[in-house]
Amino acid sequence: MNKPAASFDAADPATPSGERPQDHDRSRRAPGYQARYAPVGHPEIKQGRVGVLLVNLGTPNAPTAPAVRRYLAEFLSDERIVDLPRALWLPILHGVILNVRPGATARNYAKIWDNERNESPLRTYTRAQAAGVGKAFGDRIVTDWAMRYGEPSVASRLEALKDKGCTRILVVPLYPQYSATTTASVHDAVFDAVRGMRWQPALRFAPAFHDEPAYIDALAAVTRARLAALDWAPECVVISFHGLPQRYFDAGDPYHCHCAKTARLLREAMGWTDKFAPMAFQSKFGREKWLEPATEDTIEELAADGVKRLAVITPGFTADCIETLEEIDMAARETFIAAGGKEFDAIPCLNDAPEAIALLETIVRRETAGWVD
């Protein structure tokens, strides 16, 4: 009669006499566990830790045309961003756009670039958000951050988390409102990164948080603080979100609905009416129809109607970036003043405010339930 195969725990000749299998099993679950009875020459294995990866959109490494060209080439090659047939789109991208647009975009980045740190504000604030989450959880999790486009890449930071023993990783796309062009693209990057891994970590993805009470509370708190610091009161506050081609919405993308709900909840929290705080969409690119009304058109119309004091809030961005600091605080300000306005303010994003860290802590705590005590 054949003897049953001996188990690793019970029959390893190196196991001290009297050790119970369950004792050994418990050690497997310890953070950073390395098998005590591995064969001679077995590589060191770190495992058992929980990682959290915050992912934002991205930024070039420098406010120069070559750096912006590399960034835009990656960004605009993503089929989630531009879903036109490759045979049609790629010749336009590489033959026209990447030869024309990088210079102007680089000049805009230079206007908002942090020369002391030599980086864009988006990178600074995303790093600070990750540091805040890490401080909140201590050694219970390993926290890192990445950019969907540019550096640090999603793939590189997933590898770094694995190297630190993270076998369970929560990915938090820093987009409050879901869109295939943003949230789904982060998912794509994660799946592409783990596809080639021999040992893939267990993965979770935080959902959109457009109606998360902590998010609305954070927006309201930052807004109240900003408005209280002004020596004038706005007659209107435009709630501006990044735009999206209309056909994406028609195809089932929930982004517009998420934006509308965020705007409604923010109005309720602030006691604003729809007329006082209209919703609009910025950053239109290309000739096709995008979600409307456009932020620039809305600002011009308000000025034409006699509004002299205007504020703009951009709740679709968790950190200030070129779309908020240059497109809104600079270009939109110029548009409003040129149309007859007198006072203009761009309300900051959540950035690394205590309320922003509290929001991310709430999301991470909920989405790691069962992984982290």
C-alpha positions in Angstrom: 0.0 0.0 0.0 1.4 3.4 -1.0 2.1 5.8 1.8 0.3 9.1 1.5 2.5 12.0 0.5 3.9 13.9 3.5 2.8 17.4 4.0 5.3 20.3 4.0 4.5 21.3 7.6 4.2 17.8 9.2 7.0 15.9 7.6 9.8 18.3 6.7 12.8 16.7 8.5 14.0 20.2 9.5 10.8 20.9 11.4 11.6 20.9 15.2 10.0 18.0 17.0 6.6 18.8 18.4 5.9 21.8 16.2 2.2 21.9 15.2 1.3 22.4 11.5 -1.1 25.2 12.6 1.9 27.1 14.1 3.7 27.0 10.9 0.5 28.0 9.0 0.2 31.1 11.2 3.7 32.1 10.3 2.8 32.0 6.7 0.3 34.8 7.3 2.8 37.1 9.0 3.8 40.2 7.1 7.0 39.7 5.2 6.9 36.0 5.8 9.8 33.9 4.6 9.5 30.1 4.8 11.8 28.9 7.6 12.2 25.5 6.0 12.8 26.4 2.4 15.3 24.3 0.4 18.9 25.4 0.4 19.4 28.0 -2.3 15.7 29.0 -2.4 15.4 32.8 -3.2 14.2 35.0 -0.5 10.4 35.7 -0.8 8.7 38.6 0.8 4.9 38.3 1.1 1.9 38.9 3.2 1.8 42.7 3.1 -1.0 44.9 1.8 -0.2 47.7 -0.7 -2.2 50.7 -1.8 -1.4 52.5 -5.1 -2.9 55.9 -5.8 -3.0 56.7 -9.5 -3.4 60.1 -11.1 -3.5 61.1 -14.8 0.1 62.1 -15.5 2.5 64.9 -16.2 5.6 65.4 -18.4 9.0 65.4 -16.7 9.8 68.9 -17.8 8.1 71.9 -19.3 9.9 71.4 -22.6 8.6 70.5 -26.1 10.5 67.1 -26.2 9.2 66.1 -22.7 5.7 67.1 -23.6 5.9 65.3 -26.9 6.8 62.0 -25.2 4.0 62.5 -22.7 1.4 63.4 -25.3 2.5 60.5 -27.5 1.7 58.1 -24.7 -1.5 59.8 -23.6 -3.0 60.3 -27.1 -2.0 56.8 -28.2 -4.3 55.3 -25.6 -7.4 53.9 -27.3 -9.4 54.8 -24.2 -8.6 58.5 -24.9 -9.0 58.5 -28.6 -11.0 55.6 -29.9 -10.7 56.3 -33.6 -9.4 53.6 -35.9 -5.6 53.4 -35.5 -5.0 53.6 -39.2 -6.8 56.9 -39.2 -5.7 58.4 -35.9 -2.0 57.5 -35.6 -0.9 59.3 -38.8 -2.7 62.4 -37.6 -1.1 62.1 -34.1 2.4 61.5 -35.3 2.3 63.5 -38.5 0.5 66.6 -37.2 -0.4 66.8 -33.5 3.0 65.8 -32.1 4.7 68.3 -34.4 2.4 71.2 -33.6 1.0 70.9 -30.1 4.0 70.1 -27.8 5.5 73.6 -28.0 2.4 75.4 -27.0 1.6 72.9 -24.3 5.1 73.2 -22.9 4.8 76.9 -22.6 1.6 76.4 -20.7 3.3 73.9 -18.4 6.1 76.4 -17.8 3.5 78.9 -16.4 2.5 76.6 -13.6 5.8 74.6 -13.1 7.3 74.4 -9.7 10.9 75.4 -10.5 12.2 74.8 -7.0 11.1 71.2 -7.0 11.4 70.9 -10.8 8.1 69.2 -11.1 4.5 69.9 -11.9 2.0 70.6 -9.0 0.1 67.4 -9.9 3.2 65.3 -9.0 3.8 67.2 -5.8 0.2 66.9 -4.6 -0.2 63.2 -5.6 3.0 62.3 -3.7 1.7 64.3 -0.7 -1.7 62.5 -0.8 0.1 59.1 -0.8 2.3 60.2 2.1 -0.8 61.3 4.1 -2.5 58.0 3.6 0.7 56.2 4.6 0.9 58.2 7.8 -2.7 57.5 8.6 -2.3 53.7 8.3 1.3 53.4 9.5 2.9 50.0 8.9 -0.4 48.3 8.3 -0.1 49.0 4.6 2.5 50.0 2.1 1.4 53.2 0.2 2.7 54.3 -3.2 1.7 56.5 -6.1 1.9 56.4 -9.9 0.9 58.3 -13.0 -1.2 56.7 -15.7 0.9 58.5 -18.3 4.5 59.5 -17.7 6.5 58.7 -14.6 6.4 56.9 -12.2 4.5 54.4 -14.3 1.8 52.1 -12.9 3.9 49.0 -13.9 7.0 50.2 -12.1 5.2 51.0 -8.8 3.3 47.7 -8.9 6.7 45.9 -9.1 8.0 48.1 -6.3 5.0 47.1 -4.1 5.6 43.4 -4.9 9.3 43.7 -4.0 8.2 45.0 -0.6 6.1 41.9 -0.1 2.7 43.1 -1.1 0.6 40.2 -2.3 -2.6 42.1 -2.0 -2.8 45.5 -3.7 -5.6 48.1 -3.7 -5.5 50.5 -6.7 -7.2 53.8 -6.2 -7.8 55.8 -9.4 -7.9 59.4 -8.3 -10.8 60.3 -10.5 -14.0 61.0 -8.5 -16.3 60.5 -11.6 -15.9 57.3 -13.5 -15.1 57.4 -17.2 -13.7 54.8 -19.6 -11.2 57.5 -20.6 -9.8 57.7 -17.1 -10.8 55.1 -14.5 -11.0 52.2 -17.0 -7.6 53.3 -18.5 -6.0 52.9 -15.1 -7.5 49.4 -14.9 -6.1 48.6 -18.3 -2.6 49.7 -17.2 -2.8 47.5 -14.1 -3.9 44.5 -16.1 -1.2 45.0 -18.7 1.4 45.2 -15.9 0.4 42.0 -14.1 -0.1 40.0 -17.3 3.5 39.1 -17.5 4.0 38.4 -13.8 4.7 34.8 -12.8 3.2 35.6 -9.3 0.4 38.1 -9.6 -0.9 39.9 -6.5 -4.5 39.8 -5.5 -6.0 43.1 -6.8 -8.9 45.4 -5.8 -9.9 48.6 -7.5 -11.6 51.4 -5.6 -14.8 52.5 -7.3 -15.7 56.1 -8.4 -16.4 58.3 -5.4 -18.5 61.1 -7.0 -21.2 60.8 -4.4 -19.1 59.7 -1.4 -20.2 61.8 1.6 -16.5 62.4 2.6 -15.8 63.7 -0.8 -18.7 66.1 -0.9 -17.8 67.2 2.7 -14.2 67.8 1.6 -15.2 69.8 -1.4 -17.5 71.9 0.7 -14.9 72.5 3.4 -12.2 73.6 1.0 -14.7 75.8 -0.8 -16.0 77.5 2.3 -12.4 78.2 3.5 -11.5 79.7 0.1 -14.5 81.9 -0.2 -14.1 83.1 3.4 -10.6 84.2 2.6 -11.7 86.5 -0.3 -12.5 90.1 0.3 -15.4 89.9 -2.1 -18.3 87.5 -2.6 -19.0 85.7 -5.9 -22.2 86.4 -7.7 -21.9 82.9 -9.4 -19.7 79.8 -9.0 -19.2 77.7 -12.1 -18.8 74.0 -11.4 -16.4 73.0 -14.2 -15.6 69.4 -15.1 -13.2 68.1 -17.7 -15.1 67.5 -21.0 -15.8 64.4 -22.9 -16.9 63.7 -26.5 -20.7 63.5 -26.6 -20.6 60.1 -28.5 -18.8 58.6 -25.4 -21.8 59.5 -23.3 -24.1 58.2 -26.0 -22.2 54.9 -26.0 -23.0 54.4 -22.3 -20.1 56.2 -20.4 -21.6 57.3 -17.0 -19.3 60.3 -16.6 -21.9 63.0 -17.3 -24.3 61.4 -14.8 -21.6 61.3 -12.2 -20.6 64.9 -12.8 -24.3 66.0 -12.5 -24.7 64.1 -9.2 -21.5 65.6 -7.8 -22.7 69.1 -8.8 -26.1 68.5 -7.3 -24.7 67.3 -4.0 -22.2 70.1 -3.8 -24.9 72.6 -4.4 -27.0 71.1 -1.6 -24.0 71.1 0.8 -23.2 74.8 0.0 -26.9 76.0 -0.2 -26.4 77.0 -3.8 -29.1 77.1 -6.5 -28.6 75.7 -10.1 -28.6 79.3 -11.4 -26.0 80.4 -8.9 -23.8 77.4 -9.6 -24.2 76.1 -13.2 -22.3 73.0 -14.4 -20.0 73.3 -17.4 -17.3 71.3 -19.2 -13.8 72.4 -20.1 -10.8 71.2 -22.1 -12.5 70.5 -25.4 -10.1 69.0 -28.0 -10.8 68.4 -31.7 -13.8 69.2 -33.8 -16.4 66.8 -32.8 -19.3 67.6 -30.4 -18.4 67.5 -26.7 -20.5 67.6 -23.6 -22.1 71.0 -23.1 -22.3 73.8 -22.0 -18.6 74.7 -22.5 -17.0 76.4 -19.5 -15.5 79.2 -21.6 -18.9 79.9 -23.2 -20.6 79.9 -19.8 -18.1 82.4 -18.4 -18.5 84.7 -21.4 -22.3 84.5 -21.1 -22.3 85.3 -17.4 -20.1 88.3 -18.0 -22.4 89.4 -20.8 -25.4 89.1 -18.4 -23.7 91.5 -16.0 -21.9 89.2 -13.5 -18.8 91.0 -12.2 -17.6 88.6 -9.5 -17.1 85.0 -10.5 -15.5 81.9 -8.9 -14.9 78.5 -10.6 -14.5 75.2 -8.9 -13.2 72.1 -10.6 -14.3 69.1 -8.5 -13.4 66.5 -11.2 -9.7 67.0 -10.3 -8.4 65.8 -6.9 -5.2 67.8 -7.3 -4.4 71.1 -9.1 -2.8 70.6 -12.5 -2.5 72.4 -15.9 -6.2 72.1 -16.5 -7.0 74.0 -13.2 -4.0 76.3 -12.8 -3.4 77.4 -16.4 -6.7 76.7 -18.2 -9.0 78.0 -15.4 -6.9 80.3 -13.1 -5.1 82.0 -16.0 -7.0 81.5 -19.4 -10.5 81.5 -18.0 -9.7 84.5 -15.8 -8.5 86.4 -18.9 -11.7 85.4 -20.7 -13.9 86.7 -17.9 -12.1 90.0 -17.5 -12.0 90.6 -21.3 -15.8 90.0 -21.3 -16.4 92.7 -18.7 -15.9 90.9 -15.4 -14.1 92.4 -12.4 -13.2 89.8 -9.9 -12.3 86.1 -10.5 -11.2 83.2 -8.4 -10.2 79.6 -9.1 -11.1 77.6 -6.0 -8.2 75.1 -5.3 -8.6 71.4 -5.7 -8.5 69.2 -2.6 -4.8 68.7 -3.0 -3.2 67.7 0.3 -5.7 69.4 2.6 -6.6 67.5 5.7 -10.0 66.9 4.3 -8.4 65.3 1.2 -6.4 62.9 3.3 -9.4 62.0 5.4 -11.4 61.2 2.2 -8.6 58.9 0.9 -8.3 57.3 4.3 -12.1 56.6 4.3 -11.8 55.0 0.8 -8.8 52.9 1.6 -10.2 51.7 4.9 -13.4 50.6 3.3 -11.8 49.0 0.2 -9.2 47.1 2.2 -11.8 45.6 4.6 -10.8 42.0 5.4 -7.2 42.7 4.4 -6.4 45.3 7.0 -7.7 45.3 10.6 
